[in-house]
């Protein structure tokens, strides 16, 4: 296939990336005008860096995965770009220079995505190393417990310091653990599908078959207690539980999971002052305004001020929310772009997750199905938990917003995740073309659980 043919194959992606670049450029210009500033060199650095990063990504996909999904990368680029704009906007308000660093992290993250596509030519190769990947994932997840405490977040041991950099290893461990559990579900699916007891019309597994999920639950509880943070553990357990449901189609697993979450959460709540404070803030953030509820209260005030249409980019005060560039970046968007802008961001995430699930349906091998669906599900859960946290629907968990929050760990991990889904998508489309069938032929003929069990 010539270069011209490869470029022509991904015309849709290129067009969407051009639209994404225009959106980001217009938003940045509007921000500077709203702030009464001239067009600065830093602004052109952000725009130029955005164009270079995603031009490289597009060209790399043309050579490494020409048949992969053409919507997911542009969606990720818009989310990444809007995150850059908001970080730059907070830089103007606070006198910091985090946007330049975020551009560099974006370049590194996209490079890692390309590396995944170059190194992993067939996603099924990962099945050979599933136990090794799982072990590495466990080590990374538990590493902050034994590593010298980082000054990034003293009350939650989820960071490690490596020279001048701080890294959150849990962001990478979730991907490795999901790869392991996908293979476990494929090879040990009998453990999860054998009928045991019937209650209220549902089939529950035998007690001895609960060992895998009990093990994951117990490990999640230990990590939650040791790191004094329940966000990563909640994300891991919920995603694994969702993968089991997708593989079996049994709602009883969801009921078991909900019971275990309630039991473990109650136990950890009794011994963790931090989790007690977050639950108290969830119940009445304004009542704790002068102490632990200040951050959430300011976020709610800001979004209330923004209303439906927002205050306008650059016209709000998102800098009043502590660490708005990280945990509360969606609150900053809700204030300045309003409910309309925040809803648009959530729709973009919905498109991303939907395309990932579509890839799972198109893939013929069970392992690819579970990996694509599991990685998509973890994005969906993470966005839901973050959105619920900033709106006081759930207690805050400290999770970051994928592709948007400032920081390198989350950005790199999510682009690695995207690279894996694109690799699986490319394989699925290649197989469909080789068999002479349409891309969507039969894609929705059966539920994912039935296809995995087949």
Secondary structure, 3 states (H helix, E strand, C coil): CCHHHHHHHCHHHHHHHHHHHHHHHHHHHHHHHHCCCCCCHHHHHHHHHHHHHHHHHHHHHHHHCCCCCCCHHHHHHHHHHHHHHHHHHHHHHHCCCHHHHHHHHHHHHHHHHHHHHHHCCCHHHHHHHHHHHHHHHHHHHHHHHHCCCCCCCCCCCCCEEECCEEECCHHHHHHHHHHHHHHHHHHCHHHHHCCCEEECCEEECCHHHHHHHHHHHHHHHHHHHHHCCCHHHHHHHHHHHHHHHHHHCCHHHHHHHHHHHHHHHHHHHHHCHHHHHHHHHHHCCHHHCCCCCHHHHHHHHHHHHHCCCCCCCCCCCHHHCCCCCCCCHHHHHHHHHHHHHHHHHHHHHHHHHHHHHHHHHHCCCHHHHHHHHHHHHHHHHHHHHHHHHHCCCCCCCCCCCCCCCCCHHHHHHHHHHHHHHHHHHHHHHHHHHHCCCCCCCCCCCCCHHHHHHC
